[in-house]
Amino acid sequence: MTTATTLPTALLASPTVPVAALMAASDFDNNVTAWGVLPNSDAIASTMASYEKQSSWVNTQPMYYAPLGAPLVAMNVSPGCNNFVGVGPGEVPSEVPMPSEVNLNGSSDNPLIIYSSLEVYELWQVSEDSPTSYSACWGGAAPLASFTGVFNGTFGMSASGISYAATIISENDVKSGAIRHAIAVELPYCDGYVAPAVRGDCANTGDPAGAPAEGQWFRFAPGTTCGSACNNPFADLVFQAISTYGMVVTDNTGGSCAALVMEQPSDWAAQGYAGEDPITAALDGAPVYSVVAGLPWGDLQAISPVLGGG
């Protein structure tokens, strides 16, 4: 795990720094090239490769920076959902900063990530009740400087407890020229959960043999080359990130597609930045599904993470 450091005030205050770079204690910015390969890697990685080649996609999530002084809105628990609001570790405060430009994606999950210079909030099935009041069905909060990237107990947005802020492909990642953390992947089938996941929601009916667990970490085998697929800038960024930092299973999609997780491209303009957003620019006019599906998924390895000071 990266040694915690005190970040300069200028870095903390900047909305253009990748949020993962603000997590000095994150378990998801380790170099994984020397981690051990699991004995059953061939079976697990083969199944993972089949998901990615046949049904690869990208799920997008809204993520917004809340500057100092952003208005606070009430955060309520949606009817019929378990309480996640309070003052304990992992709980979301009853009021959270909410930038005025927030645009929910309208999906069945309706996820939302908000981060400030000090904290991150991850919310699931969000709805706007009024300009000053929001509701969600589940969520979690954590202080950025000491956050490992895994929510404690039952908190957080993902079924595994793994933070999306720590693992999402963000606009600022792409703008910086490198994704310097593990990338989240969601699977149509999975089998149980392993660390760093602290829970799971795998319903493995119909899973092929060797279905990965939530929390399973992968990398491209050392020495793998990307070939012509990485002529696309976005593909090259993803390939380099998975080769160096890996890819970790965060959720079950409940559908037929495997999906990497990236920031909602429309966030860029909504937050007042001019020009084409970095993710769309890096895709260079290619459909995102073809870009992702073209990566050398047959060279994946299932690896054993070394966390907590490793």
N, C-alpha and C positions, 0 to 999 in steps of 0.2 A: 504494500500500500504506500502511496506517495506520502512523504513526510509533510505534515501540515506546515504551512508558511503563512506569514502575514502579508497580505496582498496590498500593493500600493493603493492609496486613495483614488488616484486617477483611474486605475484598472477597475476598482470596485464600482466607480461611478459611471463607467462607460456602457452604454446600451449595445455597442458593437462588438464587445468581447464575447466569444462563445461561452454560454452559461456553464458548460462542463469545465472550462478553464478556471472558473471561480470556486470549484469544489476541490479545495486543496487536499482533502482527506479521501477523495473518491477511490473506490476499488476498481473503477472502470477505465483508468488511464494508465494501467500497467502495460509494459511491453511483454507480450505473451510468446515471443518467438522461442523461448527456452523452456516453456512449460511442457510437462510430460503428456504424451499421447495415451489415451485410455486403451486398455486391452481390447475393448469391443468397438474401437473407433471405426473400423471399416464398415460395420453394419449400420451404426448410427449415422456416420457421414454419408453413406450411400443413400439412406432414406432422406436425409436432409437435402442432398443434391437433387434427388428426384422431385422434391417439392419445388425447389428453386427453378429447375429447368422447365418444369411443366406448367407451373402456375404462379410464377414470380410476379410480385406487384410491390407497390409502396403504399403504406398507409400514411396519411398526413394528419398532423395534429396542430391546432393553433397554439402558439407560444408567444407571450408578450412580456416585454420588459416594463416594469413599473418604476418610474423614477421617483426620487424623493418628493414627497408632497402629492403623489397620486391620490385621488379621492378614495376613501375607504367605503366599502359597501358591506351590507350585512350578508353573512353567509349562513344559510339555513339548510337543514336536512330535509330532503324531499320526503313526502309521505310514503310510509312503508319501507323506508331504508334505515339501516343501522346508523347510530349516531357516530359521527367522526369529528364533531366540533367540540372544542374545549381548550384547556390550557396545558394538558399533559404532553409528554414527548410524542411526536408524530401527529398530534391532533391539529386541525385547522382552526385558527382563531375565529371568533364570531364575527370579526370584521377583517376584510382583506383588501389590499390595494387593487384597484381595478381600472386600468387605463381605459379611457373613453373609446379608443379605437378597437377594442376587443370584438372579434367577429367569430362566433361559434360556427362549426362546420355543418351542423344540422344532421349529423349521422345518429345512428341508434346509440352510440357510445357518447357522443357530444363531449369529447374530452377538452380539457383546458389546462395549460401550464402557464403560471404567472411567476415571474421571478423579479426580485429587487436586488439591490446590492448586498442584502443581508440574508434573505430567505427565499425559499422556493415553495410554491403551492401547486399540487397536482390534483385535479378534480375530475370526477367521472359523472356523466349524464347531467351536465350543467344546464340550467335554464335561467333566463333573466326574468325575474318576477316584476321588477320595476327598475328604473335607472339607479336606484340606491339599494337594491336587494336582489340577491341571487340565491338559487338553491342547487344542490347537487345530491347525488345518491351515495357517493363515497369520495374519499380523498385523503390527502396527507400533507403535512408541512414539515419543513426541516430548515435549520440554519445552514447556509451554504458552506461556511468555512469548515465546519466539522462533520459534514454529511458524507457518509460512506457511499451513498448512492443506493442504499437499500433501506426502505422504510421499516420501522420496527413493528412487531405485532401484526395487526390486520390493516394498517394504514397504507396510504398510497393509492395510485390509480390502477396499476397493473395487477393482474391476478397473482403474479409471482412476488410482489413487493419490490421489484426492481424499478428504480426511478427511470422515467422517460427523459427527464431533463438531463440525466447523466449519460444517456445512450442514444438520444435522437440525433439525426443528421440535421443540423440547424443551418439557417441561412448564413449565420456568422461563421460557422465551421467552414462552409464552402467559400465564403468571401475571404477567409484567412489563408486559403490555399491548402488546407489539410484538415482531416478529421482526426483529432488526437485523442480518441477514446473508443471503447468498444461500441458496436452498433447493435441496436435492438432489432430482433427479428421475431415475428409472430407466425405461428404455424397452424395449419388446418387440423393436425393431429399431434398429440404429444402423450407422454406416458409418465405420470408422476412429476416430482420436482426434486432438484438437487441444489446444493449451495452454489451460488449465493442466493437463490430463491428461498424465501421463508414460508411459502405456501404455494398452492397451485389450483387450477380449475380444469385439469385435463379430463376429458371424457373420452376414453380411448377406444370406444366401440368402433370397429372397422379400421383401426390403426394397422398399417403394415408392420411387419416385424422390424424391430430396431427403431421405432419411433423415438425421437429425442425427448428428454424431460425438459420441463420449464427450468430455467437456470443453467441448462447445458451451454458450454462455451465451445466455440469453434474458431479455427483459423485456416487460412490457406497454408498448405505445407510449405516449410521453408524451401526456397528455390523455385517455387511456382512462378511462371511467367503468365502474363495476362494476354499477350498477343494483340491482335487487331481490335478486340473488344474494348481495350483501354485507350484506343484512339479517341474515344469519347471522354471529355474531361471529367464528367460526373462518375462514369464507370471507373476511371483511374483513381479518383479520390476514394471511392468505396473499396476498391481492391487493395489499395495501400493501407487503408484503415483496418480491414479485416486481417491482412497479412501481419500487421504490427500489433494491433490492440484486440483483435478478435471480434466475434459476433456472438451475442448471448440471447437465448430464447427467453422472452419476457411474458408472452401471452399465447393463448389459444384463440385463433381468429373465429372459430365457430363456423367457418365456411370452407371453401375449396382452395383458397389461395394462401401461399406463404407470402409474407410481406415484411420488407424492411420498413423502418419508421423514420419519417422525415418531417420537418416543419412545413406547415401550410404555406405555400408560396405567396398567397395573397397578403400574408402578414407584413411583407416587405413594404408595399405601398401604403398599407394601413397605418404603419408606424412613421410614415412621412419620408421614406427614402426615395430618392429619384431614380429613374431608370429601371431596367429589367432586373428582377430579383436574381441573386447569385445562383440559386438552384436551377431555375429555368435557363439561365445563360449557360451554365455548365452542361446541361443536357444537350445543348447545341442543336435543338430542333428534333431530336430523336425521342420517340415514345419511351417513357420511363420504364415500362415493363420490358421492352426489348433490350434496353441498356442493362438492366439488372439481370435478365435471363441469360445474357451473353457472357457473363463472368465465368471463370473456370471452376464451377461448382464441384466437378469431379475430383478436384484436388483438396477438398476440405479434410480437416482432421478434427476429431472430437478430443478436446484437451481437458486436463485437470487444473483448475485455477489454483493459484498460490496467492492467497489473500491475507489480510490482517497483519501486514508487516512483511510479507514475502517479497 
